[in-house]
Amino acid sequence: MDLFVLSHVWLLRPCPDGGTDYVCFRPGQDRVEVVEGYHLPPQMPLIKRRKWLDSAEVPHCRSQLEKVQGFKHGQPLF
């Protein structure tokens, strides 16, 4: 199993209003939950989308988010 699938991975993108768009990859037993959202402290995080991917799909999804949408790997927001 890929090491990436064994731990949570956060991708972050700053927003003009001071908030942050985020994508969190959360490993499950056979699949990975992908949670997309927005956070502007001190507000509660807003979940925009949630989906499940097979672990084989995760590298392509992450690559698209980083190369096409401008997300960068970062520390957990909350």
PDB file with one MODEL, atoms N, CA, C and O in Angstrom:
MODEL        1
ATOM      1  N   MET A   1       0.846  -1.178   0.000  1.00  0.00           N
ATOM      2  CA  MET A   1       0.000   0.000   0.000  1.00  0.00           C
ATOM      3  C   MET A   1       0.893   1.243   0.000  1.00  0.00           C
ATOM      4  O   MET A   1       1.930   1.265   0.664  1.00  0.00           O
ATOM      5  N   ASP A   2       0.500   2.249  -0.725  1.00  0.00           N
ATOM      6  CA  ASP A   2       1.231   3.495  -0.838  1.00  0.00           C
ATOM      7  C   ASP A   2       1.235   4.229   0.500  1.00  0.00           C
ATOM      8  O   ASP A   2       0.213   4.279   1.185  1.00  0.00           O
ATOM      9  N   LEU A   3       2.380   4.800   0.874  1.00  0.00           N
ATOM     10  CA  LEU A   3       2.486   5.540   2.129  1.00  0.00           C
ATOM     11  C   LEU A   3       1.512   6.705   2.159  1.00  0.00           C
ATOM     12  O   LEU A   3       0.992   7.048   3.220  1.00  0.00           O
ATOM     13  N   PHE A   4       1.257   7.323   1.000  1.00  0.00           N
ATOM     14  CA  PHE A   4       0.331   8.446   0.908  1.00  0.00           C
ATOM     15  C   PHE A   4      -1.039   8.070   1.448  1.00  0.00           C
ATOM     16  O   PHE A   4      -1.702   8.887   2.086  1.00  0.00           O
ATOM     17  N   VAL A   5      -1.462   6.856   1.201  1.00  0.00           N
ATOM     18  CA  VAL A   5      -2.790   6.412   1.588  1.00  0.00           C
ATOM     19  C   VAL A   5      -2.876   6.171   3.097  1.00  0.00           C
ATOM     20  O   VAL A   5      -3.980   6.122   3.640  1.00  0.00           O
ATOM     21  N   LEU A   6      -1.750   6.023   3.782  1.00  0.00           N
ATOM     22  CA  LEU A   6      -1.762   5.689   5.201  1.00  0.00           C
ATOM     23  C   LEU A   6      -1.964   6.891   6.120  1.00  0.00           C
ATOM     24  O   LEU A   6      -2.264   6.697   7.298  1.00  0.00           O
ATOM     25  N   SER A   7      -1.813   8.125   5.631  1.00  0.00           N
ATOM     26  CA  SER A   7      -1.958   9.287   6.494  1.00  0.00           C
ATOM     27  C   SER A   7      -2.781  10.373   5.800  1.00  0.00           C
ATOM     28  O   SER A   7      -2.912  10.388   4.576  1.00  0.00           O
ATOM     29  N   HIS A   8      -3.331  11.279   6.609  1.00  0.00           N
ATOM     30  CA  HIS A   8      -4.079  12.412   6.058  1.00  0.00           C
ATOM     31  C   HIS A   8      -3.120  13.328   5.312  1.00  0.00           C
ATOM     32  O   HIS A   8      -2.000  13.565   5.765  1.00  0.00           O
ATOM     33  N   VAL A   9      -3.554  13.834   4.184  1.00  0.00           N
ATOM     34  CA  VAL A   9      -2.767  14.796   3.416  1.00  0.00           C
ATOM     35  C   VAL A   9      -3.654  16.006   3.151  1.00  0.00           C
ATOM     36  O   VAL A   9      -4.800  15.870   2.723  1.00  0.00           O
ATOM     37  N   TRP A  10      -3.109  17.184   3.411  1.00  0.00           N
ATOM     38  CA  TRP A  10      -3.831  18.437   3.202  1.00  0.00           C
ATOM     39  C   TRP A  10      -3.214  19.207   2.049  1.00  0.00           C
ATOM     40  O   TRP A  10      -1.996  19.366   1.977  1.00  0.00           O
ATOM     41  N   LEU A  11      -4.066  19.685   1.143  1.00  0.00           N
ATOM     42  CA  LEU A  11      -3.654  20.604   0.092  1.00  0.00           C
ATOM     43  C   LEU A  11      -4.384  21.912   0.343  1.00  0.00           C
ATOM     44  O   LEU A  11      -5.586  21.919   0.613  1.00  0.00           O
ATOM     45  N   LEU A  12      -3.655  23.024   0.253  1.00  0.00           N
ATOM     46  CA  LEU A  12      -4.207  24.333   0.610  1.00  0.00           C
ATOM     47  C   LEU A  12      -3.994  25.330  -0.513  1.00  0.00           C
ATOM     48  O   LEU A  12      -3.028  25.249  -1.271  1.00  0.00           O
ATOM     49  N   ARG A  13      -4.939  26.288  -0.603  1.00  0.00           N
ATOM     50  CA  ARG A  13      -4.815  27.377  -1.574  1.00  0.00           C
ATOM     51  C   ARG A  13      -5.389  28.633  -0.924  1.00  0.00           C
ATOM     52  O   ARG A  13      -6.570  28.655  -0.577  1.00  0.00           O
ATOM     53  N   PRO A  14      -4.571  29.692  -0.748  1.00  0.00           N
ATOM     54  CA  PRO A  14      -5.074  30.915  -0.126  1.00  0.00           C
ATOM     55  C   PRO A  14      -6.101  31.604  -1.024  1.00  0.00           C
ATOM     56  O   PRO A  14      -6.037  31.527  -2.251  1.00  0.00           O
ATOM     57  N   CYS A  15      -7.043  32.277  -0.375  1.00  0.00           N
ATOM     58  CA  CYS A  15      -8.082  33.025  -1.079  1.00  0.00           C
ATOM     59  C   CYS A  15      -7.864  34.523  -0.858  1.00  0.00           C
ATOM     60  O   CYS A  15      -7.255  34.916   0.137  1.00  0.00           O
ATOM     61  N   PRO A  16      -8.350  35.357  -1.770  1.00  0.00           N
ATOM     62  CA  PRO A  16      -8.155  36.807  -1.642  1.00  0.00           C
ATOM     63  C   PRO A  16      -8.766  37.406  -0.366  1.00  0.00           C
ATOM     64  O   PRO A  16      -8.307  38.448   0.104  1.00  0.00           O
ATOM     65  N   ASP A  17      -9.786  36.763   0.192  1.00  0.00           N
ATOM     66  CA  ASP A  17     -10.451  37.300   1.384  1.00  0.00           C
ATOM     67  C   ASP A  17      -9.757  36.904   2.684  1.00  0.00           C
ATOM     68  O   ASP A  17     -10.254  37.219   3.765  1.00  0.00           O
ATOM     69  N   GLY A  18      -8.617  36.219   2.598  1.00  0.00           N
ATOM     70  CA  GLY A  18      -7.881  35.802   3.787  1.00  0.00           C
ATOM     71  C   GLY A  18      -8.187  34.384   4.231  1.00  0.00           C
ATOM     72  O   GLY A  18      -7.515  33.854   5.116  1.00  0.00           O
ATOM     73  N   GLY A  19      -9.182  33.770   3.634  1.00  0.00           N
ATOM     74  CA  GLY A  19      -9.520  32.386   3.946  1.00  0.00           C
ATOM     75  C   GLY A  19      -8.649  31.423   3.154  1.00  0.00           C
ATOM     76  O   GLY A  19      -7.726  31.828   2.447  1.00  0.00           O
ATOM     77  N   THR A  20      -8.959  30.163   3.285  1.00  0.00           N
ATOM     78  CA  THR A  20      -8.180  29.124   2.605  1.00  0.00           C
ATOM     79  C   THR A  20      -9.102  28.055   2.045  1.00  0.00           C
ATOM     80  O   THR A  20      -9.943  27.510   2.761  1.00  0.00           O
ATOM     81  N   ASP A  21      -8.939  27.758   0.760  1.00  0.00           N
ATOM     82  CA  ASP A  21      -9.570  26.571   0.179  1.00  0.00           C
ATOM     83  C   ASP A  21      -8.703  25.392   0.586  1.00  0.00           C
ATOM     84  O   ASP A  21      -7.476  25.497   0.594  1.00  0.00           O
ATOM     85  N   TYR A  22      -9.325  24.276   0.923  1.00  0.00           N
ATOM     86  CA  TYR A  22      -8.539  23.111   1.316  1.00  0.00           C
ATOM     87  C   TYR A  22      -9.115  21.847   0.707  1.00  0.00           C
ATOM     88  O   TYR A  22     -10.300  21.774   0.379  1.00  0.00           O
ATOM     89  N   VAL A  23      -8.251  20.853   0.563  1.00  0.00           N
ATOM     90  CA  VAL A  23      -8.638  19.499   0.178  1.00  0.00           C
ATOM     91  C   VAL A  23      -7.905  18.583   1.148  1.00  0.00           C
ATOM     92  O   VAL A  23      -6.684  18.655   1.283  1.00  0.00           O
ATOM     93  N   CYS A  24      -8.655  17.729   1.815  1.00  0.00           N
ATOM     94  CA  CYS A  24      -8.065  16.790   2.762  1.00  0.00           C
ATOM     95  C   CYS A  24      -8.321  15.372   2.262  1.00  0.00           C
ATOM     96  O   CYS A  24      -9.461  14.993   1.993  1.00  0.00           O
ATOM     97  N   PHE A  25      -7.264  14.609   2.144  1.00  0.00           N
ATOM     98  CA  PHE A  25      -7.363  13.203   1.765  1.00  0.00           C
ATOM     99  C   PHE A  25      -7.311  12.386   3.053  1.00  0.00           C
ATOM    100  O   PHE A  25      -6.313  12.417   3.773  1.00  0.00           O
ATOM    101  N   ARG A  26      -8.383  11.658   3.340  1.00  0.00           N
ATOM    102  CA  ARG A  26      -8.467  10.847   4.560  1.00  0.00           C
ATOM    103  C   ARG A  26      -8.545   9.372   4.179  1.00  0.00           C
ATOM    104  O   ARG A  26      -9.489   8.954   3.509  1.00  0.00           O
ATOM    105  N   PRO A  27      -7.563   8.583   4.600  1.00  0.00           N
ATOM    106  CA  PRO A  27      -7.564   7.170   4.221  1.00  0.00           C
ATOM    107  C   PRO A  27      -8.683   6.393   4.907  1.00  0.00           C
ATOM    108  O   PRO A  27      -9.000   6.619   6.074  1.00  0.00           O
ATOM    109  N   GLY A  28      -9.266   5.481   4.153  1.00  0.00           N
ATOM    110  CA  GLY A  28     -10.241   4.539   4.696  1.00  0.00           C
ATOM    111  C   GLY A  28      -9.663   3.145   4.568  1.00  0.00           C
ATOM    112  O   GLY A  28      -8.456   2.985   4.388  1.00  0.00           O
ATOM    113  N   GLN A  29     -10.509   2.141   4.660  1.00  0.00           N
ATOM    114  CA  GLN A  29      -9.989   0.776   4.545  1.00  0.00           C
ATOM    115  C   GLN A  29      -9.528   0.454   3.131  1.00  0.00           C
ATOM    116  O   GLN A  29      -8.387   0.038   2.931  1.00  0.00           O
ATOM    117  N   ASP A  30     -10.396   0.640   2.161  1.00  0.00           N
ATOM    118  CA  ASP A  30     -10.043   0.327   0.779  1.00  0.00           C
ATOM    119  C   ASP A  30     -10.042   1.559  -0.124  1.00  0.00           C
ATOM    120  O   ASP A  30      -9.547   1.517  -1.251  1.00  0.00           O
ATOM    121  N   ARG A  31     -10.599   2.646   0.381  1.00  0.00           N
ATOM    122  CA  ARG A  31     -10.710   3.856  -0.430  1.00  0.00           C
ATOM    123  C   ARG A  31     -10.244   5.064   0.379  1.00  0.00           C
ATOM    124  O   ARG A  31      -9.995   4.969   1.580  1.00  0.00           O
ATOM    125  N   VAL A  32     -10.134   6.196  -0.305  1.00  0.00           N
ATOM    126  CA  VAL A  32      -9.699   7.433   0.330  1.00  0.00           C
ATOM    127  C   VAL A  32     -10.830   8.455   0.209  1.00  0.00           C
ATOM    128  O   VAL A  32     -11.356   8.690  -0.879  1.00  0.00           O
ATOM    129  N   GLU A  33     -11.192   9.055   1.342  1.00  0.00           N
ATOM    130  CA  GLU A  33     -12.199  10.119   1.336  1.00  0.00           C
ATOM    131  C   GLU A  33     -11.497  11.426   0.984  1.00  0.00           C
ATOM    132  O   GLU A  33     -10.451  11.751   1.546  1.00  0.00           O
ATOM    133  N   VAL A  34     -12.083  12.172   0.050  1.00  0.00           N
ATOM    134  CA  VAL A  34     -11.543  13.465  -0.351  1.00  0.00           C
ATOM    135  C   VAL A  34     -12.570  14.519   0.066  1.00  0.00           C
ATOM    136  O   VAL A  34     -13.701  14.530  -0.421  1.00  0.00           O
ATOM    137  N   VAL A  35     -12.157  15.401   0.971  1.00  0.00           N
ATOM    138  CA  VAL A  35     -13.040  16.448   1.477  1.00  0.00           C
ATOM    139  C   VAL A  35     -12.521  17.787   0.970  1.00  0.00           C
ATOM    140  O   VAL A  35     -11.379  18.158   1.242  1.00  0.00           O
ATOM    141  N   GLU A  36     -13.367  18.518   0.228  1.00  0.00           N
ATOM    142  CA  GLU A  36     -13.008  19.834  -0.282  1.00  0.00           C
ATOM    143  C   GLU A  36     -13.803  20.867   0.484  1.00  0.00           C
ATOM    144  O   GLU A  36     -14.999  20.692   0.720  1.00  0.00           O
ATOM    145  N   GLY A  37     -13.137  21.951   0.877  1.00  0.00           N
ATOM    146  CA  GLY A  37     -13.847  22.955   1.649  1.00  0.00           C
ATOM    147  C   GLY A  37     -13.148  24.293   1.672  1.00  0.00           C
ATOM    148  O   GLY A  37     -12.212  24.552   0.914  1.00  0.00           O
ATOM    149  N   TYR A  38     -13.637  25.146   2.577  1.00  0.00           N
ATOM    150  CA  TYR A  38     -13.147  26.507   2.745  1.00  0.00           C
ATOM    151  C   TYR A  38     -13.098  26.804   4.232  1.00  0.00           C
ATOM    152  O   TYR A  38     -13.966  26.364   4.986  1.00  0.00           O
ATOM    153  N   HIS A  39     -12.075  27.557   4.661  1.00  0.00           N
ATOM    154  CA  HIS A  39     -11.963  27.912   6.079  1.00  0.00           C
ATOM    155  C   HIS A  39     -11.460  29.343   6.231  1.00  0.00           C
ATOM    156  O   HIS A  39     -10.455  29.733   5.636  1.00  0.00           O
ATOM    157  N   LEU A  40     -12.184  30.118   7.044  1.00  0.00           N
ATOM    158  CA  LEU A  40     -11.797  31.475   7.401  1.00  0.00           C
ATOM    159  C   LEU A  40     -11.984  31.601   8.905  1.00  0.00           C
ATOM    160  O   LEU A  40     -13.098  31.846   9.369  1.00  0.00           O
ATOM    161  N   PRO A  41     -10.901  31.437   9.683  1.00  0.00           N
ATOM    162  CA  PRO A  41     -11.036  31.507  11.139  1.00  0.00           C
ATOM    163  C   PRO A  41     -11.613  32.859  11.564  1.00  0.00           C
ATOM    164  O   PRO A  41     -11.324  33.859  10.906  1.00  0.00           O
ATOM    165  N   PRO A  42     -12.398  32.938  12.611  1.00  0.00           N
ATOM    166  CA  PRO A  42     -12.738  31.897  13.575  1.00  0.00           C
ATOM    167  C   PRO A  42     -13.992  31.106  13.193  1.00  0.00           C
ATOM    168  O   PRO A  42     -14.532  30.378  14.026  1.00  0.00           O
ATOM    169  N   GLN A  43     -14.463  31.234  11.956  1.00  0.00           N
ATOM    170  CA  GLN A  43     -15.657  30.508  11.535  1.00  0.00           C
ATOM    171  C   GLN A  43     -15.383  29.012  11.463  1.00  0.00           C
ATOM    172  O   GLN A  43     -14.235  28.579  11.361  1.00  0.00           O
ATOM    173  N   MET A  44     -16.439  28.247  11.517  1.00  0.00           N
ATOM    174  CA  MET A  44     -16.325  26.794  11.329  1.00  0.00           C
ATOM    175  C   MET A  44     -15.977  26.518   9.869  1.00  0.00           C
ATOM    176  O   MET A  44     -16.410  27.257   8.985  1.00  0.00           O
ATOM    177  N   PRO A  45     -15.212  25.478   9.606  1.00  0.00           N
ATOM    178  CA  PRO A  45     -14.894  25.127   8.218  1.00  0.00           C
ATOM    179  C   PRO A  45     -16.161  24.772   7.440  1.00  0.00           C
ATOM    180  O   PRO A  45     -17.089  24.175   7.986  1.00  0.00           O
ATOM    181  N   LEU A  46     -16.188  25.138   6.186  1.00  0.00           N
ATOM    182  CA  LEU A  46     -17.300  24.841   5.297  1.00  0.00           C
ATOM    183  C   LEU A  46     -16.886  23.704   4.374  1.00  0.00           C
ATOM    184  O   LEU A  46     -15.900  23.822   3.646  1.00  0.00           O
ATOM    185  N   ILE A  47     -17.626  22.614   4.397  1.00  0.00           N
ATOM    186  CA  ILE A  47     -17.355  21.508   3.476  1.00  0.00           C
ATOM    187  C   ILE A  47     -18.152  21.763   2.205  1.00  0.00           C
ATOM    188  O   ILE A  47     -19.377  21.872   2.245  1.00  0.00           O
ATOM    189  N   LYS A  48     -17.458  21.856   1.085  1.00  0.00           N
ATOM    190  CA  LYS A  48     -18.111  22.089  -0.203  1.00  0.00           C
ATOM    191  C   LYS A  48     -18.482  20.783  -0.892  1.00  0.00           C
ATOM    192  O   LYS A  48     -19.558  20.659  -1.477  1.00  0.00           O
ATOM    193  N   ARG A  49     -17.573  19.806  -0.816  1.00  0.00           N
ATOM    194  CA  ARG A  49     -17.762  18.538  -1.517  1.00  0.00           C
ATOM    195  C   ARG A  49     -17.067  17.426  -0.758  1.00  0.00           C
ATOM    196  O   ARG A  49     -16.064  17.642  -0.077  1.00  0.00           O
ATOM    197  N   ARG A  50     -17.618  16.243  -0.889  1.00  0.00           N
ATOM    198  CA  ARG A  50     -16.997  15.056  -0.291  1.00  0.00           C
ATOM    199  C   ARG A  50     -17.168  13.911  -1.290  1.00  0.00           C
ATOM    200  O   ARG A  50     -18.253  13.707  -1.833  1.00  0.00           O
ATOM    201  N   LYS A  51     -16.088  13.171  -1.526  1.00  0.00           N
ATOM    202  CA  LYS A  51     -16.174  12.022  -2.434  1.00  0.00           C
ATOM    203  C   LYS A  51     -15.189  10.962  -1.988  1.00  0.00           C
ATOM    204  O   LYS A  51     -14.292  11.230  -1.188  1.00  0.00           O
ATOM    205  N   TRP A  52     -15.360   9.753  -2.510  1.00  0.00           N
ATOM    206  CA  TRP A  52     -14.471   8.629  -2.219  1.00  0.00           C
ATOM    207  C   TRP A  52     -13.778   8.213  -3.499  1.00  0.00           C
ATOM    208  O   TRP A  52     -14.395   8.140  -4.562  1.00  0.00           O
ATOM    209  N   LEU A  53     -12.475   7.941  -3.386  1.00  0.00           N
ATOM    210  CA  LEU A  53     -11.686   7.474  -4.525  1.00  0.00           C
ATOM    211  C   LEU A  53     -11.012   6.155  -4.172  1.00  0.00           C
ATOM    212  O   LEU A  53     -10.683   5.897  -3.014  1.00  0.00           O
ATOM    213  N   ASP A  54     -10.813   5.326  -5.192  1.00  0.00           N
ATOM    214  CA  ASP A  54      -9.956   4.155  -5.000  1.00  0.00           C
ATOM    215  C   ASP A  54      -8.536   4.685  -4.815  1.00  0.00           C
ATOM    216  O   ASP A  54      -8.187   5.718  -5.386  1.00  0.00           O
ATOM    217  N   SER A  55      -7.731   4.009  -4.044  1.00  0.00           N
ATOM    218  CA  SER A  55      -6.383   4.510  -3.773  1.00  0.00           C
ATOM    219  C   SER A  55      -5.563   4.701  -5.040  1.00  0.00           C
ATOM    220  O   SER A  55      -4.663   5.541  -5.058  1.00  0.00           O
ATOM    221  N   ALA A  56      -5.841   3.958  -6.086  1.00  0.00           N
ATOM    222  CA  ALA A  56      -5.108   4.114  -7.350  1.00  0.00           C
ATOM    223  C   ALA A  56      -5.433   5.447  -8.034  1.00  0.00           C
ATOM    224  O   ALA A  56      -4.635   5.937  -8.833  1.00  0.00           O
ATOM    225  N   GLU A  57      -6.586   6.036  -7.732  1.00  0.00           N
ATOM    226  CA  GLU A  57      -6.998   7.301  -8.346  1.00  0.00           C
ATOM    227  C   GLU A  57      -6.409   8.522  -7.633  1.00  0.00           C
ATOM    228  O   GLU A  57      -6.389   9.614  -8.202  1.00  0.00           O
ATOM    229  N   VAL A  58      -5.937   8.357  -6.415  1.00  0.00           N
ATOM    230  CA  VAL A  58      -5.485   9.473  -5.589  1.00  0.00           C
ATOM    231  C   VAL A  58      -4.318  10.242  -6.204  1.00  0.00           C
ATOM    232  O   VAL A  58      -4.374  11.471  -6.235  1.00  0.00           O
ATOM    233  N   PRO A  59      -3.268   9.591  -6.693  1.00  0.00           N
ATOM    234  CA  PRO A  59      -2.150  10.365  -7.267  1.00  0.00           C
ATOM    235  C   PRO A  59      -2.587  11.278  -8.418  1.00  0.00           C
ATOM    236  O   PRO A  59      -2.128  12.417  -8.507  1.00  0.00           O
ATOM    237  N   HIS A  60      -3.453  10.799  -9.283  1.00  0.00           N
ATOM    238  CA  HIS A  60      -3.925  11.634 -10.398  1.00  0.00           C
ATOM    239  C   HIS A  60      -4.743  12.812  -9.876  1.00  0.00           C
ATOM    240  O   HIS A  60      -4.566  13.938 -10.340  1.00  0.00           O
ATOM    241  N   CYS A  61      -5.634  12.567  -8.919  1.00  0.00           N
ATOM    242  CA  CYS A  61      -6.456  13.630  -8.338  1.00  0.00           C
ATOM    243  C   CYS A  61      -5.565  14.689  -7.695  1.00  0.00           C
ATOM    244  O   CYS A  61      -5.763  15.885  -7.910  1.00  0.00           O
ATOM    245  N   ARG A  62      -4.592  14.253  -6.913  1.00  0.00           N
ATOM    246  CA  ARG A  62      -3.694  15.200  -6.239  1.00  0.00           C
ATOM    247  C   ARG A  62      -2.894  16.004  -7.263  1.00  0.00           C
ATOM    248  O   ARG A  62      -2.718  17.212  -7.106  1.00  0.00           O
ATOM    249  N   SER A  63      -2.419  15.345  -8.293  1.00  0.00           N
ATOM    250  CA  SER A  63      -1.658  16.028  -9.337  1.00  0.00           C
ATOM    251  C   SER A  63      -2.494  17.113 -10.010  1.00  0.00           C
ATOM    252  O   SER A  63      -2.005  18.216 -10.252  1.00  0.00           O
ATOM    253  N   GLN A  64      -3.740  16.803 -10.308  1.00  0.00           N
ATOM    254  CA  GLN A  64      -4.637  17.781 -10.928  1.00  0.00           C
ATOM    255  C   GLN A  64      -4.848  18.989 -10.014  1.00  0.00           C
ATOM    256  O   GLN A  64      -4.815  20.134 -10.467  1.00  0.00           O
ATOM    257  N   LEU A  65      -5.062  18.727  -8.736  1.00  0.00           N
ATOM    258  CA  LEU A  65      -5.278  19.819  -7.786  1.00  0.00           C
ATOM    259  C   LEU A  65      -4.048  20.714  -7.670  1.00  0.00           C
ATOM    260  O   LEU A  65      -4.170  21.936  -7.585  1.00  0.00           O
ATOM    261  N   GLU A  66      -2.866  20.107  -7.667  1.00  0.00           N
ATOM    262  CA  GLU A  66      -1.636  20.884  -7.515  1.00  0.00           C
ATOM    263  C   GLU A  66      -1.248  21.602  -8.803  1.00  0.00           C
ATOM    264  O   GLU A  66      -0.915  22.787  -8.772  1.00  0.00           O
ATOM    265  N   LYS A  67      -1.287  20.910  -9.919  1.00  0.00           N
ATOM    266  CA  LYS A  67      -0.808  21.503 -11.172  1.00  0.00           C
ATOM    267  C   LYS A  67      -1.829  22.407 -11.849  1.00  0.00           C
ATOM    268  O   LYS A  67      -1.464  23.446 -12.399  1.00  0.00           O
ATOM    269  N   VAL A  68      -3.089  22.029 -11.817  1.00  0.00           N
ATOM    270  CA  VAL A  68      -4.113  22.779 -12.538  1.00  0.00           C
ATOM    271  C   VAL A  68      -4.797  23.818 -11.648  1.00  0.00           C
ATOM    272  O   VAL A  68      -5.078  24.929 -12.099  1.00  0.00           O
ATOM    273  N   GLN A  69      -5.067  23.465 -10.392  1.00  0.00           N
ATOM    274  CA  GLN A  69      -5.851  24.355  -9.540  1.00  0.00           C
ATOM    275  C   GLN A  69      -5.017  25.151  -8.536  1.00  0.00           C
ATOM    276  O   GLN A  69      -5.561  25.982  -7.809  1.00  0.00           O
ATOM    277  N   GLY A  70      -3.714  24.912  -8.485  1.00  0.00           N
ATOM    278  CA  GLY A  70      -2.835  25.736  -7.661  1.00  0.00           C
ATOM    279  C   GLY A  70      -2.777  25.409  -6.179  1.00  0.00           C
ATOM    280  O   GLY A  70      -2.349  26.249  -5.388  1.00  0.00           O
ATOM    281  N   PHE A  71      -3.192  24.221  -5.779  1.00  0.00           N
ATOM    282  CA  PHE A  71      -3.095  23.818  -4.378  1.00  0.00           C
ATOM    283  C   PHE A  71      -1.664  23.418  -4.056  1.00  0.00           C
ATOM    284  O   PHE A  71      -0.927  22.957  -4.928  1.00  0.00           O
ATOM    285  N   LYS A  72      -1.273  23.599  -2.786  1.00  0.00           N
ATOM    286  CA  LYS A  72       0.056  23.218  -2.310  1.00  0.00           C
ATOM    287  C   LYS A  72      -0.103  22.390  -1.046  1.00  0.00           C
ATOM    288  O   LYS A  72      -1.026  22.613  -0.263  1.00  0.00           O
ATOM    289  N   HIS A  73       0.809  21.423  -0.845  1.00  0.00           N
ATOM    290  CA  HIS A  73       0.785  20.599   0.362  1.00  0.00           C
ATOM    291  C   HIS A  73       1.027  21.494   1.577  1.00  0.00           C
ATOM    292  O   HIS A  73       1.888  22.373   1.537  1.00  0.00           O
ATOM    293  N   GLY A  74       0.274  21.275   2.655  1.00  0.00           N
ATOM    294  CA  GLY A  74       0.446  22.093   3.846  1.00  0.00           C
ATOM    295  C   GLY A  74       0.028  21.383   5.115  1.00  0.00           C
ATOM    296  O   GLY A  74      -0.404  20.231   5.091  1.00  0.00           O
ATOM    297  N   GLN A  75       0.164  22.091   6.221  1.00  0.00           N
ATOM    298  CA  GLN A  75      -0.212  21.577   7.541  1.00  0.00           C
ATOM    299  C   GLN A  75      -1.737  21.616   7.691  1.00  0.00           C
ATOM    300  O   GLN A  75      -2.397  22.453   7.076  1.00  0.00           O
ATOM    301  N   PRO A  76      -2.294  20.722   8.500  1.00  0.00           N
ATOM    302  CA  PRO A  76      -3.738  20.729   8.737  1.00  0.00           C
ATOM    303  C   PRO A  76      -4.222  22.097   9.243  1.00  0.00           C
ATOM    304  O   PRO A  76      -3.556  22.740  10.055  1.00  0.00           O
ATOM    305  N   LEU A  77      -5.370  22.523   8.760  1.00  0.00           N
ATOM    306  CA  LEU A  77      -5.933  23.809   9.180  1.00  0.00           C
ATOM    307  C   LEU A  77      -6.604  23.740  10.535  1.00  0.00           C
ATOM    308  O   LEU A  77      -6.643  24.730  11.266  1.00  0.00           O
ATOM    309  N   PHE A  78      -7.134  22.573  10.872  1.00  0.00           N
ATOM    310  CA  PHE A  78      -7.873  22.431  12.126  1.00  0.00           C
ATOM    311  C   PHE A  78      -7.787  21.005  12.591  1.00  0.00           C
ATOM    312  O   PHE A  78      -8.343  20.662  13.635  1.00  0.00           O
TER     313      PHE A  78
ENDMDL
END
